[in-house]
Amino acid sequence: MSHEHGAAGRFTVSAWSEHLVADIDGEGTTAGDAYYPNRGLTRAEVQYTYTGEIEGTSTLTYLIAYKADAAPVLCFERFEGSIAGHEGTCVFQHVGSQDKASVSAHVQVVPGMGTGGLETLRGEAEVAIAGHSDDGYELTLRYSLD
């Protein structure tokens, strides 16, 4: 689908709390309060802060699979703020994969879940993250407002 506008922003992780859902082999590592299975599933409750043409905050719930190679990641994100000056809320769906060094995801606006100036928002973005960044991560949303 083609979208007529673009909005660029950066997001930083302002909170992350990950919890074990299933541990397939009983093997994994612990970092801080979190346990990461070698093979298994976790759920992460996360908050992002956005700056740039996409400005605001969001709350996300990730379902993360862990295995030796590219493992699936699914997420719903509720965004509150403004996109290119249009204020309101919307929901993004993330479908991607991750391994020990990187994360990639297709992000899509969930139609019918917006409010205010984002009520009719449609759009999508690609996210590619390689390693940790204190400066945040880029996201360019291609969008239209019907």
Backbone torsions as a table, in degrees:
resi	resn	phi	psi	omega
1	MET	NA	141.2	-179.2
2	SER	-98.3	135.0	178.3
3	HIS	-120.7	140.3	-170.6
4	GLU	-84.2	-16.3	-176.0
5	HIS	-122.4	161.3	174.6
6	GLY	-134.6	140.0	175.7
7	ALA	-132.6	125.5	-178.6
8	ALA	-104.3	140.8	176.9
9	GLY	-153.6	174.6	174.3
10	ARG	-126.3	143.7	175.5
11	PHE	-123.5	144.3	174.3
12	THR	-120.1	153.1	177.8
13	VAL	-86.3	116.0	179.2
14	SER	-97.2	-16.8	174.8
15	ALA	-158.6	144.4	178.0
16	TRP	-148.7	122.4	176.7
17	SER	-133.9	112.6	-174.4
18	GLU	-114.4	136.6	-176.5
19	HIS	-133.3	144.6	-180.0
20	LEU	-67.1	133.9	171.9
21	VAL	-104.8	-48.2	179.9
22	ALA	-150.3	136.4	177.4
23	ASP	-116.3	110.0	-172.6
24	ILE	-71.5	-44.0	-173.6
25	ASP	-108.3	-7.9	-176.1
26	GLY	74.1	20.1	179.6
27	GLU	-125.3	139.6	178.8
28	GLY	178.5	-167.7	179.5
29	THR	-129.9	155.2	176.8
30	THR	-114.1	133.9	174.8
31	ALA	-133.9	116.3	-174.2
32	GLY	62.5	-126.9	178.9
33	ASP	-92.1	-3.3	-173.6
34	ALA	-101.3	143.3	174.2
35	TYR	-110.7	129.3	-179.3
36	TYR	-115.3	111.0	-178.8
37	PRO	-72.0	149.4	172.3
38	ASN	-64.5	-40.5	172.1
39	ARG	-135.1	121.2	-179.5
40	GLY	166.9	-166.8	-176.8
41	LEU	-129.7	142.9	173.0
42	THR	-132.6	164.4	173.6
43	ARG	-123.3	131.6	-179.9
44	ALA	-120.8	129.4	172.1
45	GLU	-98.8	122.4	-167.6
46	VAL	-134.5	151.8	172.3
47	GLN	-128.3	135.0	176.1
48	TYR	-114.6	152.2	169.7
49	THR	-120.4	128.3	-178.6
50	TYR	-107.3	143.8	173.3
51	THR	-134.6	157.8	-179.3
52	GLY	106.8	-148.2	177.7
53	GLU	-69.5	-18.6	170.6
54	ILE	-107.5	111.6	-174.6
55	GLU	-131.4	127.5	179.1
56	GLY	156.4	-158.5	-179.4
57	THR	-132.6	161.2	177.7
58	SER	-148.4	157.6	174.8
59	THR	-120.7	132.0	-174.7
60	LEU	-128.2	152.2	168.3
61	THR	-126.4	116.8	178.1
62	TYR	-100.5	141.7	163.9
63	LEU	-111.6	120.3	-171.3
64	ILE	-121.4	129.0	174.1
65	ALA	-98.0	143.3	175.7
66	TYR	-119.5	131.4	173.6
67	LYS	-162.1	179.2	-171.4
68	ALA	-63.9	-37.1	-178.5
69	ASP	-117.3	-159.2	-176.5
70	ALA	-51.0	118.8	-176.6
71	ALA	-116.4	144.4	-176.4
72	PRO	-69.3	148.3	174.9
73	VAL	-133.2	129.9	177.4
74	LEU	-125.6	147.2	-176.7
75	CYS	-158.8	148.6	163.9
76	PHE	-118.7	136.5	-176.6
77	GLU	-128.0	125.5	174.5
78	ARG	-101.2	114.0	-178.0
79	PHE	-98.6	139.8	174.9
80	GLU	-132.9	121.8	-179.8
81	GLY	157.4	-137.0	-178.9
82	SER	-135.1	146.1	174.7
83	ILE	-123.9	112.4	-177.9
84	ALA	51.4	41.7	177.3
85	GLY	85.6	-3.7	178.0
86	HIS	-94.1	112.8	-175.6
87	GLU	-93.3	143.2	176.7
88	GLY	160.1	-155.7	177.3
89	THR	-129.0	157.7	174.6
90	CYS	-157.0	171.3	179.0
91	VAL	-122.4	132.4	174.9
92	PHE	-107.9	143.7	172.0
93	GLN	-110.6	128.8	177.8
94	HIS	-108.4	132.0	172.8
95	VAL	-131.7	118.3	-176.0
96	GLY	-157.6	-160.6	177.9
97	SER	-145.8	160.4	179.9
98	GLN	-146.7	153.3	169.9
99	ASP	-136.3	-168.6	-174.9
100	LYS	-65.8	-18.9	-174.5
101	ALA	-114.8	-14.0	-173.0
102	SER	-156.2	163.3	175.6
103	VAL	-135.6	136.8	171.6
104	SER	-135.4	143.2	-177.8
105	ALA	-152.4	148.5	168.6
106	HIS	-95.6	126.5	-178.9
107	VAL	-111.6	129.6	-178.4
108	GLN	-133.0	138.2	174.2
109	VAL	-68.1	133.9	176.3
110	VAL	-85.9	111.2	-178.3
111	PRO	-60.2	145.0	175.8
112	GLY	83.2	5.1	-177.8
113	MET	-114.2	8.4	-178.3
114	GLY	-91.2	161.8	175.5
115	THR	-134.3	164.6	176.4
116	GLY	57.7	-136.8	-179.8
117	GLY	-69.1	-7.1	178.8
118	LEU	-108.1	10.0	-175.4
119	GLU	-58.9	-37.7	-177.0
120	THR	-104.6	16.9	-178.0
121	LEU	-62.0	136.3	170.2
122	ARG	-131.8	142.9	178.3
123	GLY	173.3	176.9	-179.6
124	GLU	-159.4	161.6	179.6
125	ALA	-152.3	160.5	172.4
126	GLU	-114.7	135.9	178.0
127	VAL	-120.2	131.2	176.1
128	ALA	-133.7	118.2	-177.5
129	ILE	-122.6	127.3	176.3
130	ALA	-122.1	100.8	178.8
131	GLY	82.4	176.4	-177.8
132	HIS	-83.2	143.8	175.6
133	SER	-136.9	124.8	175.1
134	ASP	-71.3	-18.9	-178.2
135	ASP	-89.5	-1.8	179.5
136	GLY	92.8	-170.1	-171.8
137	TYR	-133.7	143.5	-177.5
138	GLU	-80.6	145.3	173.2
139	LEU	-146.2	125.1	174.1
140	THR	-116.5	114.9	-178.6
141	LEU	-92.1	120.3	168.7
142	ARG	-88.3	124.2	-171.3
143	TYR	-146.2	165.4	170.2
144	SER	-142.1	153.0	175.7
145	LEU	-117.4	106.6	-175.2
146	ASP	-76.8	NA	NA
